[in-house]
Amino acid sequence: MKVVVQRVSEASVTVDGQKTADIKKGLLVLVGIEDADTQEDIDWLTGKIIKMRIFGDENDIMNCSVQDVDGEIIVVSQFTLHASTKKGNRPSYIKASKPEFAIPMYENFVKALEKEFGKKVQTGIFGADMKVSILNDGPVTIVIDSKNKE
């Protein structure tokens, strides 16, 4: 499972002209799922995301988590995180899970994140053509791969 975590001043997701998510200070989390992903990947990633100290403290040093700053979270499914660009100029998405596997994993990821976070997490709509608007703060963008725990 791969995630891209972006610290935002504001973010929103729009599908067919309707906003499905809208936050101020917090995190926008893009998540890509592959068939090898398990509940263990979800648990490890959600703990990392919630506890990650990427918000400024009173001295503007990154010592605070999204919980510490009473932030909000949007999660957006992003199969293109598993793009392979090894051959040719057209990315291959062969590693990205099909919806039959990915949707339940995505839903479990959101539920686990909410449990760890202690409040509701907003989302896009899985598989929809989404318009994601962000005001990246910093910018701070962190890429995490549960299969490559560094």
C-alpha positions in Angstrom: 0.0 0.0 0.0 1.3 3.4 -1.0 0.2 6.7 0.4 1.1 10.3 -0.4 0.5 12.5 2.6 0.2 16.2 2.0 0.0 18.9 4.7 -2.7 21.3 3.6 -4.1 24.7 4.5 -7.3 23.6 2.7 -8.4 20.8 0.4 -11.6 19.6 -1.3 -12.8 16.9 -3.6 -15.5 17.5 -6.2 -17.3 14.8 -8.2 -19.8 15.7 -10.9 -19.9 19.3 -9.7 -20.7 18.3 -6.0 -18.2 18.6 -3.2 -17.8 15.3 -1.4 -15.1 16.5 1.0 -13.9 19.9 2.2 -11.4 20.7 4.9 -9.2 23.5 6.3 -6.0 22.7 8.1 -5.0 19.0 7.9 -3.9 16.2 5.6 -4.8 15.1 2.2 -4.0 11.4 1.9 -3.8 9.7 -1.5 -3.9 5.9 -1.2 -2.9 3.2 -3.7 -3.8 -0.4 -3.1 -2.1 -3.6 -4.5 -3.2 -7.2 -4.1 -0.4 -8.0 -1.6 -1.8 -5.5 0.9 -3.2 -6.7 4.2 -4.7 -5.4 7.4 -1.2 -5.2 8.8 -0.3 -2.6 6.1 -3.4 -0.6 7.0 -2.7 -0.7 10.7 1.0 0.3 10.2 0.1 3.2 7.8 -2.8 4.6 9.8 -0.6 4.8 12.9 2.2 6.5 10.9 -0.2 9.0 9.4 -1.9 10.0 12.6 1.3 10.3 14.7 3.5 11.9 12.0 4.8 15.2 13.4 4.6 17.5 10.3 2.8 20.5 11.7 4.6 23.4 13.4 4.6 23.9 17.1 4.7 27.3 18.9 8.3 27.8 17.6 7.3 26.7 14.0 9.2 23.5 14.3 7.6 20.3 12.9 6.7 18.7 16.3 2.9 18.3 16.1 0.7 15.7 14.6 -2.6 16.3 12.8 -4.3 15.3 16.1 -2.2 17.8 18.1 -3.3 20.7 15.8 -7.0 19.5 15.7 -6.7 19.1 12.0 -8.9 17.2 9.5 -8.2 14.5 6.9 -9.4 13.7 3.4 -8.6 10.3 1.9 -8.6 9.8 -1.9 -8.1 6.5 -3.7 -5.3 6.8 -6.3 -4.5 3.7 -8.3 -1.9 5.6 -10.3 0.4 5.5 -7.3 1.2 1.9 -8.5 2.2 3.1 -12.0 5.2 1.3 -13.5 7.2 3.5 -16.0 9.9 0.9 -16.6 9.1 0.2 -20.2 7.9 2.7 -22.8 6.1 6.0 -22.3 2.7 4.7 -21.2 2.6 3.8 -17.5 1.4 0.3 -16.6 -1.0 -0.1 -13.7 -0.7 -3.9 -13.5 0.2 -3.7 -9.7 -2.9 -1.7 -8.8 -5.7 -3.8 -7.4 -8.9 -4.4 -9.2 -12.0 -2.8 -7.5 -13.2 -6.2 -6.1 -10.1 -6.2 -3.8 -9.4 -2.5 -3.6 -12.8 -1.2 -2.5 -13.0 -3.3 0.7 -9.3 -2.5 1.5 -9.9 1.2 0.9 -13.0 1.2 3.2 -11.0 -0.7 5.9 -8.2 1.9 5.5 -10.7 4.8 6.1 -12.3 3.0 9.1 -8.9 2.2 10.7 -7.8 5.8 10.1 -11.0 7.1 11.8 -10.5 4.8 14.7 -6.8 5.9 15.2 -7.8 9.6 14.6 -10.8 9.5 16.9 -13.0 11.4 14.5 -14.5 11.3 11.0 -12.3 11.3 7.9 -13.7 12.8 4.7 -13.2 11.0 1.4 -13.5 11.2 -2.3 -15.6 8.6 -4.2 -13.7 5.4 -5.1 -13.2 5.0 -8.8 -14.9 8.4 -9.7 -13.4 11.1 -11.8 -12.5 13.4 -9.0 -11.3 17.0 -9.0 -9.0 17.4 -6.1 -8.1 20.9 -5.0 -5.4 21.6 -2.5 -3.5 24.4 -1.0 -0.3 22.5 0.0 1.2 24.0 3.2 4.9 24.2 3.1 4.9 22.4 0.9 5.1 19.2 3.0 4.6 16.0 1.0 5.5 12.6 2.3 5.5 9.3 0.3 5.1 6.1 2.4 5.2 2.6 1.0 4.1 -0.1 3.5 6.2 -2.7 1.6 9.3 -0.5 2.1 9.3 0.5 5.7 12.2 3.0 6.0 
